[in-house]
């Protein structure tokens, strides 16, 4: 290799590093909490609220298992926007397995936990979410699919929803 090729590679590398550094600063400032309005709460605050309530002795329960990472994020966002703090396990592990994780018995479904006292409100939200999901796919009504009384785990569309403990 001649000296010109080496200098060209080094120069290109330095330009690439500078572009990445500038992009990182721009992205970081774009998503800073200072841009939130007064009535918006950062997502990590809901996780803190969940753990604060648990540390005060409130009972938790496994609310649902979700086979799809995107569905879980949307559902958790709906819960949070309704003031229901939640916690997930295996959200990022599920990403490695992709959509197949929800179709297997690998135990790698995403687990969504809530505070037990929030169950009824959370159940209404998941029913609406699943109703919208099934309306767009099979034209079913989850209100008629959920058993009454709801006493055993209910499975549908990559979800397992657990009854109140």
Secondary structure, DSSP 8 states (H G I E B T S, - for coil): --HHHHHHHHHHHHHHHHHHHHHHHHHHHHT-GGGS-TT---HHHHHHHHHHHHHTT--EEEEEEES-HHHHHHHHHHHHHTT--EEEESHHHHHHHGGGGGGSSSS-SEEEEEEGGGHHHHHHHHHHHHHHHHHTTT---HHHHS-SS--S-EEETTEEE----
